[in-house]
Amino acid sequence: MKDNKKTAKKEVVPSEEMVFSWANYKWMLIGVGAIVLGFLLMAGGGSTDPNVFNYEEIFSWRRISLAPFVVLVGFGLVGYSIFKKPKAQ
């Protein structure tokens, strides 16, 4: 004999609560902005003449030290925004 029982479907009710708070998204956007700024600081330094190598421009303090630091700070801010717990209301 066949079992004519109908299986009950569970309704998925969307939660009104967001995964992150607006403060988390704000910190995430600030972190992404810092990452973009760091990569923009690394850009450039090329030469139009392939026979000329401008050591001072390519290996400047901005490209070697400042830009990677800004990118790492940006990644740190994004990580902070993910792990930050929203304030209890």
N, C-alpha and C positions, 0 to 999 in steps of 0.2 A: 504494500500500500504506500501511496505517496503521502508525505506529510504536507498538509495544506496550511501550515502555520506561516504567516507572513512575518518576515523579519522586520523588526522595528528599526527605522532609520533614525539615527541621531541627528538632530538639527545642530548645525554649527552657528552659534550666535556670536556675531562679531562683538568684541569687547570695545567699550567706549574709551578705555584707557589706552594711551599711547605707550609704546615701548620706552621712548626717551621723552624727557621733559623738554620744554623750549630752551632751558638753560643748556642742556646737553647739545642741542642743535646749534646754539650760538657758539659754544666752545668748539664744536666740530668745524663750523664755517671759519672761525678764526684760525684753527689749525691748518685747514686746507689752504687758506689764504697765505699763511706763513710758508707752507710748502711751495706754493706757486711763486712767491716772492724769492725764495731761496734758489729755485731753478732759474728765475729771471736774472738773479745776481750772477749765476754761473755762466750765462750766455755771453756770446761775443768773443772778442779777442782774436778773431781770424784776420787774415791778411789777404788783400786782393792779389798780391804778387806771390806766387808759390816759392820763389827763390828767397824770400825774406821771412825770417823767423823772429818775431818780436817776443823775446823771453820775458821782458818786464810786464807786458800786458797779459800774456797767457798765465803766468805764474804769479799774479798779483795777490796781495793779501785778501782782497775781496773774493776772488774765485777759489782760493785754496783754503781759507780759514772761515771767513764770515758766512759764505753761502752754505756750506755743509752744516754749520752750526744752526743756521736759521731753518734748514730743512729738518734737522733732528728735533729742534724745538717744536716745529709744526707736527711732526709725527708724535711727539710726546703729548701735545695738546689734544690731538685726535684720540690717542689712547686714554687720556684723562676723561675726555667727553664720553667715551664708551663706558668706562667703569664708574663714573660719578653717579651716585644714587640721588634721586630726586628728594627734595625736602618733604617731610610728612606734613600734611595739611590738616 
